[in-house]
Amino acid sequence: MAGFDNETVYGRNINLSNLPGIDGVNPTMVEDGQLLIASTTAPNIRVSKITSSNGSILVTNGPGTINITAGSTTAITFSGNSGTAEAVNNTLKILGNGVQGVVTSALTDTITISVGDATNVTKGVAKFNSDSFTVAGGMVSLTDDTGVTWVEETSTSRALLINEGVSGNNAATITMTLPATAAKFSKFRIIQEGAGVINIAQNAGQTVHSGNTSTTTGVTGISSSEFAGDAIELICLQENTEFRALSQIGNWDFS
């Protein structure tokens, strides 16, 4: 067997044969802390010491003793948006700011960062009342006191949106079409800003009323402005089909 020769066990710096002791064997080594260590290549039994290649543990050898303690370590530095932090006694605290609405919790191997709802006192996550605000592409827009958001239309056609105010600004006629689906109390505000008149077109089954005057029901019905500055506000009073002028400025024709 490799490493053995009858009664002799061979290792570097050690000979375990023909020495006084129990059964004629008394190990002899030349340095404190040496151990017998197996090797897959000859000689298969060798003598060596416990070491730490990166200094993470400290090994102290004595006569018949080996003392292992934690060695010097390099602290890991964590950088924030401002300042840095290092773990103390292997512990790094990740804390939220309650005034900012941010808290943290830790369980086993997971740290959860939570942001609470905003209040009158603390910052946090907020949502917007759609009657007063619109949000698109990260932009928050304040509607007017009627819940209408204003836009300018410079082309010759537009599909009207619920609770929208449109300023038509074109030298040519602009056709603005009511939505086929509109909930009761949906509102629309329209003003002619440019020289081009505005025609409010309808879908099948829809009618616009102004006082005792009404448009033709369906796609042939139309409400038309005459001059720049003419304006009208419509409200849906019967879901999808019936619209009435709440107010109007100028000479609107309903046909």
Secondary structure as a PSIPRED ss2 file (coil, helix, strand):
# PSIPRED VFORMAT (PSIPRED V4.0)

   1 M C   1.000  0.000  0.000
   2 A C   1.000  0.000  0.000
   3 G C   1.000  0.000  0.000
   4 F E   0.000  0.000  1.000
   5 D E   0.000  0.000  1.000
   6 N C   1.000  0.000  0.000
   7 E C   1.000  0.000  0.000
   8 T E   0.000  0.000  1.000
   9 V E   0.000  0.000  1.000
  10 Y E   0.000  0.000  1.000
  11 G E   0.000  0.000  1.000
  12 R C   1.000  0.000  0.000
  13 N C   1.000  0.000  0.000
  14 I E   0.000  0.000  1.000
  15 N E   0.000  0.000  1.000
  16 L C   1.000  0.000  0.000
  17 S C   1.000  0.000  0.000
  18 N C   1.000  0.000  0.000
  19 L C   1.000  0.000  0.000
  20 P C   1.000  0.000  0.000
  21 G C   1.000  0.000  0.000
  22 I H   0.000  1.000  0.000
  23 D H   0.000  1.000  0.000
  24 G H   0.000  1.000  0.000
  25 V C   1.000  0.000  0.000
  26 N C   1.000  0.000  0.000
  27 P C   1.000  0.000  0.000
  28 T C   1.000  0.000  0.000
  29 M C   1.000  0.000  0.000
  30 V C   1.000  0.000  0.000
  31 E C   1.000  0.000  0.000
  32 D C   1.000  0.000  0.000
  33 G C   1.000  0.000  0.000
  34 Q C   1.000  0.000  0.000
  35 L E   0.000  0.000  1.000
  36 L E   0.000  0.000  1.000
  37 I E   0.000  0.000  1.000
  38 A E   0.000  0.000  1.000
  39 S C   1.000  0.000  0.000
  40 T C   1.000  0.000  0.000
  41 T C   1.000  0.000  0.000
  42 A C   1.000  0.000  0.000
  43 P C   1.000  0.000  0.000
  44 N C   1.000  0.000  0.000
  45 I E   0.000  0.000  1.000
  46 R E   0.000  0.000  1.000
  47 V E   0.000  0.000  1.000
  48 S E   0.000  0.000  1.000
  49 K C   1.000  0.000  0.000
  50 I C   1.000  0.000  0.000
  51 T C   1.000  0.000  0.000
  52 S C   1.000  0.000  0.000
  53 S C   1.000  0.000  0.000
  54 N C   1.000  0.000  0.000
  55 G C   1.000  0.000  0.000
  56 S C   1.000  0.000  0.000
  57 I E   0.000  0.000  1.000
  58 L E   0.000  0.000  1.000
  59 V E   0.000  0.000  1.000
  60 T E   0.000  0.000  1.000
  61 N E   0.000  0.000  1.000
  62 G E   0.000  0.000  1.000
  63 P C   1.000  0.000  0.000
  64 G C   1.000  0.000  0.000
  65 T E   0.000  0.000  1.000
  66 I E   0.000  0.000  1.000
  67 N E   0.000  0.000  1.000
  68 I E   0.000  0.000  1.000
  69 T E   0.000  0.000  1.000
  70 A E   0.000  0.000  1.000
  71 G C   1.000  0.000  0.000
  72 S C   1.000  0.000  0.000
  73 T C   1.000  0.000  0.000
  74 T C   1.000  0.000  0.000
  75 A C   1.000  0.000  0.000
  76 I C   1.000  0.000  0.000
  77 T E   0.000  0.000  1.000
  78 F E   0.000  0.000  1.000
  79 S E   0.000  0.000  1.000
  80 G C   1.000  0.000  0.000
  81 N C   1.000  0.000  0.000
  82 S C   1.000  0.000  0.000
  83 G C   1.000  0.000  0.000
  84 T E   0.000  0.000  1.000
  85 A E   0.000  0.000  1.000
  86 E E   0.000  0.000  1.000
  87 A C   1.000  0.000  0.000
  88 V E   0.000  0.000  1.000
  89 N C   1.000  0.000  0.000
  90 N C   1.000  0.000  0.000
  91 T E   0.000  0.000  1.000
  92 L C   1.000  0.000  0.000
  93 K C   1.000  0.000  0.000
  94 I C   1.000  0.000  0.000
  95 L C   1.000  0.000  0.000
  96 G C   1.000  0.000  0.000
  97 N C   1.000  0.000  0.000
  98 G H   0.000  1.000  0.000
  99 V H   0.000  1.000  0.000
 100 Q H   0.000  1.000  0.000
 101 G C   1.000  0.000  0.000
 102 V E   0.000  0.000  1.000
 103 V E   0.000  0.000  1.000
 104 T E   0.000  0.000  1.000
 105 S E   0.000  0.000  1.000
 106 A E   0.000  0.000  1.000
 107 L E   0.000  0.000  1.000
 108 T C   1.000  0.000  0.000
 109 D C   1.000  0.000  0.000
 110 T E   0.000  0.000  1.000
 111 I E   0.000  0.000  1.000
 112 T E   0.000  0.000  1.000
 113 I E   0.000  0.000  1.000
 114 S E   0.000  0.000  1.000
 115 V E   0.000  0.000  1.000
 116 G C   1.000  0.000  0.000
 117 D E   0.000  0.000  1.000
 118 A C   1.000  0.000  0.000
 119 T C   1.000  0.000  0.000
 120 N C   1.000  0.000  0.000
 121 V C   1.000  0.000  0.000
 122 T C   1.000  0.000  0.000
 123 K C   1.000  0.000  0.000
 124 G C   1.000  0.000  0.000
 125 V E   0.000  0.000  1.000
 126 A C   1.000  0.000  0.000
 127 K C   1.000  0.000  0.000
 128 F C   1.000  0.000  0.000
 129 N C   1.000  0.000  0.000
 130 S C   1.000  0.000  0.000
 131 D C   1.000  0.000  0.000
 132 S C   1.000  0.000  0.000
 133 F E   0.000  0.000  1.000
 134 T E   0.000  0.000  1.000
 135 V E   0.000  0.000  1.000
 136 A E   0.000  0.000  1.000
 137 G C   1.000  0.000  0.000
 138 G C   1.000  0.000  0.000
 139 M E   0.000  0.000  1.000
 140 V E   0.000  0.000  1.000
 141 S E   0.000  0.000  1.000
 142 L E   0.000  0.000  1.000
 143 T C   1.000  0.000  0.000
 144 D C   1.000  0.000  0.000
 145 D C   1.000  0.000  0.000
 146 T C   1.000  0.000  0.000
 147 G C   1.000  0.000  0.000
 148 V C   1.000  0.000  0.000
 149 T E   0.000  0.000  1.000
 150 W E   0.000  0.000  1.000
 151 V E   0.000  0.000  1.000
 152 E E   0.000  0.000  1.000
 153 E E   0.000  0.000  1.000
 154 T C   1.000  0.000  0.000
 155 S C   1.000  0.000  0.000
 156 T C   1.000  0.000  0.000
 157 S E   0.000  0.000  1.000
 158 R E   0.000  0.000  1.000
 159 A E   0.000  0.000  1.000
 160 L C   1.000  0.000  0.000
 161 L C   1.000  0.000  0.000
 162 I C   1.000  0.000  0.000
 163 N C   1.000  0.000  0.000
 164 E E   0.000  0.000  1.000
 165 G E   0.000  0.000  1.000
 166 V E   0.000  0.000  1.000
 167 S E   0.000  0.000  1.000
 168 G E   0.000  0.000  1.000
 169 N C   1.000  0.000  0.000
 170 N C   1.000  0.000  0.000
 171 A C   1.000  0.000  0.000
 172 A C   1.000  0.000  0.000
 173 T C   1.000  0.000  0.000
 174 I E   0.000  0.000  1.000
 175 T E   0.000  0.000  1.000
 176 M E   0.000  0.000  1.000
 177 T E   0.000  0.000  1.000
 178 L C   1.000  0.000  0.000
 179 P C   1.000  0.000  0.000
 180 A C   1.000  0.000  0.000
 181 T C   1.000  0.000  0.000
 182 A C   1.000  0.000  0.000
 183 A C   1.000  0.000  0.000
 184 K C   1.000  0.000  0.000
 185 F C   1.000  0.000  0.000
 186 S C   1.000  0.000  0.000
 187 K E   0.000  0.000  1.000
 188 F E   0.000  0.000  1.000
 189 R E   0.000  0.000  1.000
 190 I E   0.000  0.000  1.000
 191 I E   0.000  0.000  1.000
 192 Q E   0.000  0.000  1.000
 193 E C   1.000  0.000  0.000
 194 G C   1.000  0.000  0.000
 195 A C   1.000  0.000  0.000
 196 G C   1.000  0.000  0.000
 197 V C   1.000  0.000  0.000
 198 I E   0.000  0.000  1.000
 199 N E   0.000  0.000  1.000
 200 I E   0.000  0.000  1.000
 201 A E   0.000  0.000  1.000
 202 Q C   1.000  0.000  0.000
 203 N C   1.000  0.000  0.000
 204 A C   1.000  0.000  0.000
 205 G C   1.000  0.000  0.000
 206 Q C   1.000  0.000  0.000
 207 T E   0.000  0.000  1.000
 208 V E   0.000  0.000  1.000
 209 H E   0.000  0.000  1.000
 210 S E   0.000  0.000  1.000
 211 G C   1.000  0.000  0.000
 212 N C   1.000  0.000  0.000
 213 T E   0.000  0.000  1.000
 214 S E   0.000  0.000  1.000
 215 T C   1.000  0.000  0.000
 216 T C   1.000  0.000  0.000
 217 T C   1.000  0.000  0.000
 218 G C   1.000  0.000  0.000
 219 V C   1.000  0.000  0.000
 220 T C   1.000  0.000  0.000
 221 G C   1.000  0.000  0.000
 222 I E   0.000  0.000  1.000
 223 S E   0.000  0.000  1.000
 224 S E   0.000  0.000  1.000
 225 S C   1.000  0.000  0.000
 226 E C   1.000  0.000  0.000
 227 F C   1.000  0.000  0.000
 228 A C   1.000  0.000  0.000
 229 G C   1.000  0.000  0.000
 230 D C   1.000  0.000  0.000
 231 A E   0.000  0.000  1.000
 232 I E   0.000  0.000  1.000
 233 E E   0.000  0.000  1.000
 234 L E   0.000  0.000  1.000
 235 I E   0.000  0.000  1.000
 236 C E   0.000  0.000  1.000
 237 L E   0.000  0.000  1.000
 238 Q E   0.000  0.000  1.000
 239 E C   1.000  0.000  0.000
 240 N C   1.000  0.000  0.000
 241 T C   1.000  0.000  0.000
 242 E E   0.000  0.000  1.000
 243 F E   0.000  0.000  1.000
 244 R E   0.000  0.000  1.000
 245 A E   0.000  0.000  1.000
 246 L E   0.000  0.000  1.000
 247 S E   0.000  0.000  1.000
 248 Q E   0.000  0.000  1.000
 249 I E   0.000  0.000  1.000
 250 G C   1.000  0.000  0.000
 251 N C   1.000  0.000  0.000
 252 W C   1.000  0.000  0.000
 253 D E   0.000  0.000  1.000
 254 F E   0.000  0.000  1.000
 255 S C   1.000  0.000  0.000
